[in-house]
């Protein structure tokens, strides 16, 4: 059974800049059993209801500005998996979750930036799934539950977001206490399997809204949590960059 994981993808320049987090992604992907396919729940695809990519050959989406020119030349020509996407839609429908397919959706940087490092050969089929910022954590958890059975087919479920994500506070040093406290709470809650507390994160996490003024980068966490079965996960990477940006990553195996 393939793991379900949550990764903090950070700035898109991660793929160009050597450092501990880039090295983590490279090493983690190299050590992982090769999945048959990948389902990526991306913070950078926001829709009113769940949408699943059905493109056969997804194009690159450079959904950022002001970065080095080389970043706009990065390619990740992995194939799509329309048949798997259709099965995901069926599973979501059976769970009572309204969903639709998108035959034109490409790879946004929430999808491709981790995968460029983890699986650089770009030969594993990838399906993207959107998040719904207007919906609560429980909704995204239920989406993850509908994806759980695909893990038995060695499909890797990735939630791609950020453990903390207040862009207005990037560069603050030393590490702001509110970011440190939130990340500590998150790591402890995942390791201890405090599922109910995680689902109530907006009320239970310390300074939740200061760390996530908008929820779209935290909501991808709940896909792999729902797909996990056992809520107890493990920390596979832990580091702060740009001052207050947590690059924490977790796995449920």
C-alpha positions as CSV (number, residue, x, y, z in Angstrom):
1,X,0.0,0.0,0.0
2,X,1.4,3.4,-1.0
3,X,1.6,6.0,1.7
4,X,-0.5,9.2,2.0
5,X,1.6,12.2,2.5
6,X,1.4,16.0,3.1
7,X,4.2,18.2,1.9
8,X,4.9,21.9,2.3
9,X,6.0,22.9,-1.2
10,X,7.3,26.4,-0.3
11,X,8.3,28.9,-3.0
12,X,8.5,27.5,-6.6
13,X,12.2,28.4,-6.6
14,X,12.7,25.4,-4.4
15,X,13.4,23.4,-7.6
16,X,16.3,25.6,-8.4
17,X,17.9,26.2,-5.0
18,X,19.9,23.5,-3.3
19,X,19.3,23.2,0.4
20,X,18.0,20.9,3.1
21,X,14.4,20.9,1.9
22,X,15.3,20.3,-1.7
23,X,17.6,17.5,-0.6
24,X,14.7,16.1,1.5
25,X,12.4,15.9,-1.5
26,X,15.1,14.2,-3.6
27,X,16.0,11.7,-1.0
28,X,12.5,10.9,0.0
29,X,11.3,10.3,-3.5
30,X,14.4,8.1,-4.3
31,X,13.8,5.9,-1.2
32,X,10.1,5.5,-1.8
33,X,8.7,2.5,-3.6
34,X,7.7,3.6,-7.0
35,X,3.9,4.3,-7.1
36,X,1.7,3.2,-9.9
37,X,0.2,6.7,-10.1
38,X,0.0,9.9,-8.1
39,X,-3.0,11.9,-6.9
40,X,-1.9,15.4,-6.0
41,X,-4.3,17.6,-4.0
42,X,-3.0,21.1,-4.7
43,X,-3.4,24.3,-2.7
44,X,-3.1,26.2,-6.0
45,X,-6.2,24.8,-7.6
46,X,-9.2,26.4,-5.9
47,X,-12.8,25.5,-7.1
48,X,-16.3,25.8,-5.6
49,X,-16.6,22.0,-5.7
50,X,-14.2,19.1,-6.1
51,X,-12.7,19.0,-9.5
52,X,-10.5,16.2,-10.9
53,X,-8.1,16.5,-13.8
54,X,-8.8,14.3,-16.8
55,X,-6.1,15.6,-19.1
56,X,-4.1,13.0,-21.0
57,X,-1.0,15.2,-21.3
58,X,-1.2,18.0,-18.7
59,X,0.5,21.2,-19.6
60,X,2.6,23.3,-17.3
61,X,1.1,26.1,-15.3
62,X,3.5,28.8,-14.1
63,X,1.1,30.4,-11.6
64,X,3.6,32.9,-10.1
65,X,5.5,36.0,-11.0
66,X,8.8,37.7,-10.2
67,X,11.0,34.6,-10.1
68,X,14.1,33.8,-12.1
69,X,13.6,33.2,-15.8
70,X,14.9,29.6,-15.5
71,X,11.9,28.7,-13.4
72,X,9.5,29.4,-16.3
73,X,11.5,26.9,-18.4
74,X,11.0,24.0,-16.0
75,X,9.1,21.1,-17.6
76,X,7.4,18.1,-16.0
77,X,6.0,16.1,-18.9
78,X,4.4,13.3,-16.8
79,X,1.3,11.8,-18.3
80,X,-2.2,12.3,-16.9
81,X,-4.4,9.4,-15.9
82,X,-7.9,10.0,-17.2
83,X,-9.1,6.5,-16.4
84,X,-8.0,6.8,-12.8
85,X,-9.5,10.3,-12.7
86,X,-12.9,8.9,-13.8
87,X,-12.7,6.2,-11.1
88,X,-11.9,8.9,-8.5
89,X,-15.0,10.8,-9.7
90,X,-17.1,7.6,-9.3
91,X,-15.7,7.1,-5.8
92,X,-16.4,10.6,-4.8
93,X,-20.0,10.3,-6.2
94,X,-20.5,7.1,-4.2
95,X,-19.5,9.0,-1.1
96,X,-22.0,11.7,-1.8
97,X,-19.4,14.3,-2.7
98,X,-20.3,16.5,-5.7
99,X,-17.4,16.5,-8.2
100,X,-16.6,17.2,-11.8
101,X,-13.8,16.5,-14.3
102,X,-11.6,18.9,-16.1
103,X,-10.0,17.7,-19.4
104,X,-7.8,20.8,-19.8
105,X,-6.3,21.3,-16.3
106,X,-2.5,21.2,-16.3
107,X,0.1,21.0,-13.5
108,X,0.2,24.0,-11.2
109,X,3.4,24.5,-9.2
110,X,1.7,22.9,-6.1
111,X,1.7,19.7,-8.2
112,X,4.9,19.9,-10.2
113,X,7.4,21.5,-7.8
114,X,7.5,18.6,-5.3
115,X,7.3,16.0,-8.2
116,X,10.2,17.5,-10.2
117,X,12.4,16.7,-7.2
118,X,10.8,13.5,-5.9
119,X,10.3,11.7,-9.3
120,X,12.4,13.6,-11.8
121,X,12.0,11.0,-14.6
122,X,8.4,12.3,-15.0
123,X,7.1,8.9,-16.0
124,X,4.5,8.3,-13.3
125,X,0.9,9.3,-14.2
126,X,-0.5,12.2,-12.2
127,X,-4.1,13.2,-11.4
128,X,-4.7,16.6,-9.8
129,X,-7.5,17.3,-7.4
130,X,-8.7,20.8,-6.4
131,X,-9.4,22.2,-2.9
132,X,-12.5,24.2,-1.8
133,X,-11.4,27.1,0.4
134,X,-15.1,27.8,1.2
135,X,-15.5,24.3,2.6
136,X,-14.3,23.0,6.1
137,X,-11.6,20.6,6.9
138,X,-14.2,17.8,7.4
139,X,-15.1,18.1,3.7
140,X,-11.5,17.6,2.6
141,X,-11.1,14.8,5.0
142,X,-14.1,13.0,3.4
143,X,-12.5,13.6,0.0
144,X,-9.5,11.8,1.3
145,X,-11.6,8.9,2.6
146,X,-13.0,8.4,-0.9
147,X,-9.4,8.2,-2.1
148,X,-8.2,5.7,0.5
149,X,-9.0,2.6,-1.5
150,X,-6.6,3.7,-4.3
151,X,-3.7,3.4,-1.9
152,X,-4.2,-0.4,-2.2
153,X,-3.4,-0.1,-5.9
154,X,-0.1,1.6,-5.0
155,X,-1.4,5.1,-5.8
156,X,0.4,7.8,-3.9
157,X,-1.9,10.4,-2.3
158,X,-0.1,13.8,-1.9
159,X,-1.5,16.8,-0.2
160,X,0.6,19.8,-1.4
161,X,0.3,22.9,0.6
162,X,2.1,24.6,3.5
163,X,2.2,23.9,7.3
164,X,2.3,27.7,7.8
165,X,1.5,30.3,5.2
166,X,1.4,33.9,6.1
167,X,3.1,35.6,3.2
168,X,2.9,39.0,4.8
169,X,5.3,37.8,7.5
170,X,7.9,36.1,5.4
171,X,11.4,37.0,6.3
172,X,10.7,37.7,10.0
173,X,13.6,36.7,12.2
174,X,14.0,35.3,14.7
175,X,11.3,32.7,14.2
176,X,8.0,34.3,15.3
177,X,6.5,32.6,18.4
178,X,3.1,32.2,16.7
179,X,4.6,30.2,13.8
180,X,6.7,28.1,16.2
181,X,3.7,27.3,18.4
182,X,1.4,26.4,15.5
183,X,4.0,24.1,13.9
184,X,4.7,22.4,17.3
185,X,0.9,21.9,17.8
186,X,0.6,20.5,14.3
187,X,3.5,18.0,14.6
188,X,2.3,16.8,18.0
189,X,-1.3,16.4,16.8
190,X,-0.3,14.3,13.8
191,X,2.2,12.1,15.7
192,X,-0.4,11.5,18.4
193,X,-3.2,11.0,16.0
194,X,-5.4,13.7,17.4
195,X,-7.8,13.6,14.4
196,X,-10.7,15.5,16.0
197,X,-8.4,18.3,17.1
198,X,-6.9,18.6,13.6
199,X,-10.4,18.7,12.0
200,X,-11.2,21.6,14.4
201,X,-7.9,23.4,13.7
202,X,-9.4,26.8,13.3
203,X,-10.6,26.7,16.9
204,X,-8.0,24.4,18.4
205,X,-4.7,25.4,16.9
206,X,-2.7,28.3,18.4
207,X,-3.1,31.5,16.4
208,X,-4.6,29.5,13.5
209,X,-5.6,32.5,11.4
210,X,-2.4,34.4,11.9
211,X,-0.5,31.4,10.4
212,X,-3.1,30.8,7.7
213,X,-5.0,34.1,6.9
214,X,-6.6,32.1,4.1
215,X,-7.1,28.3,4.4
216,X,-6.2,26.9,1.0
217,X,-2.6,26.0,1.9
218,X,-3.6,24.1,5.0
219,X,-6.7,22.2,3.6
220,X,-4.6,19.8,1.5
221,X,-3.5,18.2,4.8
222,X,-6.9,16.7,5.3
223,X,-6.9,14.7,2.1
224,X,-4.0,12.4,3.2
225,X,-5.3,12.4,6.7
226,X,-8.7,11.1,5.5
227,X,-6.9,8.6,3.2
228,X,-4.8,7.3,6.1
229,X,-7.0,4.9,8.0
230,X,-4.8,5.3,11.2
231,X,-4.7,9.0,12.1
232,X,-1.2,8.6,13.7
233,X,1.3,9.9,11.2
234,X,5.1,10.6,11.3
235,X,7.2,13.6,10.6
236,X,9.4,13.1,7.6
237,X,10.7,16.7,7.3
238,X,10.8,19.7,9.6
239,X,12.4,23.0,8.9
240,X,11.5,26.7,8.7
241,X,12.5,28.8,5.7
242,X,12.0,32.5,4.9
243,X,11.7,33.1,8.6
244,X,8.1,31.9,9.4
245,X,7.4,29.4,6.6
246,X,7.2,25.9,7.9
247,X,8.3,23.3,5.4
248,X,7.1,20.4,7.5
249,X,6.0,17.2,5.8
250,X,4.2,14.2,7.2
251,X,3.4,10.6,6.1
252,X,0.7,8.1,7.0
253,X,1.9,4.6,6.0
